[in-house]
Amino acid sequence: MAVRYELIKECKRTKARLGRLHTPHGVIDTPVFMPVGTQATVKAMTPEELKEMNAEIILSNTYHLFLRPGAELIREAGGLHRFMNWDRPILTDSGGFQVFSLGPLRKISEDGVTFKSHLDGSTHFMSPERATEVQTALGSDIIMAFDECTPYPSTREYTVAALERTTRWAARCKEAHIRDDQALFGIVQGGMYKDLRERSARELLEIGFPGFGIGGLSVGEPKPLMYEMLDYTIPCLPGDKPRYLMGVGSPDCLIEGVMRGVDMFDCVLPTRIARNGTVMTSSGRVVIKNAENARDFRPLDEECTCYTCRNYSRAYIRHLFKAEEILGLRLTTIHNLYFLLTLMTKVRRAITEDSLPELRNDFFAKYGYELEDF
Amino acid sequence: MAVRYELIKECKRTKARLGRLHTPHGVIDTPVFMPVGTQATVKAMTPEELKEMNAEIILSNTYHLFLRPGAELIREAGGLHRFMNWDRPILTDSGGFQVFSLGPLRKISEDGVTFKSHLDGSTHFMSPERATEVQTALGSDIIMAFDECTPYPSTREYTVAALERTTRWAARCKEAHIRDDQALFGIVQGGMYKDLRERSARELLEIGFPGFGIGGLSVGEPKPLMYEMLDYTIPCLPGDKPRYLMGVGSPDCLIEGVMRGVDMFDCVLPTRIARNGTVMTSSGRVVIKNAENARDFRPLDEECTCYTCRNYSRAYIRHLFKAEEILGLRLTTIHNLYFLLTLMTKVRRAITEDSLPELRNDFFAKYGYELEDF
C-alpha cells in the first residue's frame, strides 16, 4: 500500500483526530497543511527552507506540469521528487479544478475535457485516464482522481450531473491507476446539497479509495456554509482513511476544518498574500507596505521564531517591498508558511492535550477574527 | 585604524599580491570580489547564502540608500549591518558614480551636485560632505570619497577638470570623515591619460588615505586600454595600501586585474546576468533558456560544487526560467556568485603557489575567452 493512514487519537471534545500518513517518501503527521508548489516549486522557496519550517508534504499541480515542462520530461528526470529536489512526500491534484476553471477555453464530454492552454492557446485533452497517466509519470505519493468541481452557486440539476460524472470518472481513474507506490484518492463533490454530499461519498466508498478529497468547497460560498457541508460530509467518510479539504488555507478555516475531522489541507493563500506583502501574525494581518511600518524595528510577529522574525525588522522588510527586492517576498513567504505550519503543530499538540477548543478561542480572540479576515 | 592592510605575499612572476584587510567586522582575504547589494540586499540572496558561498565583504550603494529608505532611518535601525542582517564587512560607494550618471537630471557646481531622484523626480543635493555624512550614518567599514567619474571617451581638458575636482573633493571628504571605525578611501581618476592617472594618484597620496579606489575604468573602453591604465596607475600607489578596481567583475578582468596588482573588485555582473538566466561555467557562458538545455539533466557546471550544481539540473532551472519562477534566478545567482568567489579563492591559492599565470592560461583556454565575452 502506497499510503497508510494510522489513527493515533480522536479528540474527545471535537471531531478532530491525530494521525500519521505513511507514504513512500516518509511519514506525515496529521492534521497537516500542504504548501503549494504549482510549477514544481513552492514559489520563492528552496526545499531546504521548506524543511526548516517543518513542511512534511507539498502539493503540485498536474495541469501546470502537464503543459510545462511536460510529464514526459519529468519522468525522464527521474520523477517530480528528483526533478525539483524534494525528497519528502508530494501530493498532486488531477488538473480537474484548473481545466474546469478555464471557462470558454474548455469543452466537456463524457470522455474528458478538451481545452486550450492558458500559456499559448494550444489544444489539449484531459481525461480520467490521461490525468492518471500524467500523475503516474510525475511519481507523486498521492494522486487525485479527475473530478468535476461544482462552482458556487450551482443548481441542483447541475450539481447532480457533476457528481455523477465525478463518480464515473473516479472509477475510470481507479482503473487507470497502476503504480503500487502511489495512492489514488477519490474526491467528494455534491455542492451545497447535503444529500448529494452523502451520495457522492457513498458512491466513492463503493468504488473504494485509500483516502478522500473533499472538493467543491471554498469556491465562493460563505464560510458557515462550508462548515455546514463539512459537518454533513465527514460523517459519511470512513474513520480509517484520511480526509483532505482541498484548497483551504486561512488560519480560521484550518482550525474549523480540523475540529470537524479534516486531516489535510492545501492552499496558495499564505504564499500568494506573502508576495503581495501581507503577513499573518498572532495578532492579525499586517500589510507590510503601510507607512506605519516604515520605522518599526520590531519583527513581523514578536511571538514568532521563524527565520524572518529572528533576523529582520518590519522596517527592513517594508524597505525591500518598496524597493521591489526579491528578498522581501522571500522573507514574507517564509514567515507565512512558518506561521501556518506552526499553527498546525500547535493544533496537533492541542488534540493530544484535549485542549483544541481553548486553542481555537485563544487564537481567534488574539487574531481578531470578528474584525478581519483574509 | 578602521582598516589595516596586511601584505602577506607578493607574486614573483606577476604584480599580484596576497593580503589581509582587517576591518571592524572581520578580516578579508585579498584579492577579493565583493558582491553588490545596491539597496541593502544582494539581489535575491540572504546573508546566510552569501556566507555559505564564502562572501567576505559586500558593497552597498549610498545613492540608492540615501533616496530609499534614507540614511537617517538606517542609522535609527542601528546601522546598515544590523538593518540588513549582515555582520561581515561592508564597503559603500559615495554615490558619485550614480549621481553623475543621471545626465540631464543633475547640475554640478564646485560645492556639489544637485540632482533629481530617479524614483520620484524629487530634488536632492549631494556633496563631499553630504556623501561622507550619509556613509557615516550607514556605518559601513569602508567608505569612498565623492568623486567625479570621467566617462569614456573624454577630452583631456574635461578629464583634467574632473581629476582636479576629484582631488579637491577628496580633501573635503577627508575633512568631513569623523568615525574611527570607518576607513575612507580616495579614488584615482584621470581617464585614459597616463600622466593624469599618475597626477591623480600623486595628489591623493599627498592628502593621505588608507586605501585607493581606481575609478573611471570599465566605463566602455576596450579591455586592453583598461589593462594599460592599470599598468600605469598601480605603480603610483603605495604597496602597503589596498587597491580597489571599481565596477569590474567579469572573470577575465578579475584575473587580469589581480595580475596587475588589484586587491578588491565589485560588480553587479554576476547577479545581473544570473537574473536574466545567463551563467558562468568553467567551460564558458550558458544561456539557460536555450532549447538545448530542455532535457539536459546535468548541473550548470559539472566541475562546480555550489548548492545549485549539487542539487539541480539545467532542465529544471530552464523550466523555472520559462515558468518565471523566482527560484530560478535564486539558483543562477547562487551559482554565478559562487563561481566568481571560488575563482578568487583559486586565484589566492595560485598566488601562494606561484602559479597564477598557469591558472590564467588554463582558465582562459577552458572558458574560451578567444571566442566569447560577457
Interface residues (C-beta under 8 A of the other chain):
Chain A: Q39 A40 T41 K43 A44 M45 T46 H64 R68 P69 L73 E76 A77 G78 F83 M84 N85 A294 R295 F297 N311 Y312 S313 A315 Y316 R318 H319 L320 K322 A323 E325 I326 L327 L329 R330
Chain B: Q39 A40 T41 K43 A44 M45 T46 H64 R68 P69 L73 E76 A77 G78 F83 M84 N85 A294 R295 F297 N311 Y312 S313 A315 Y316 R318 H319 L320 K322 A323 E325 I326 L327 L329 R330
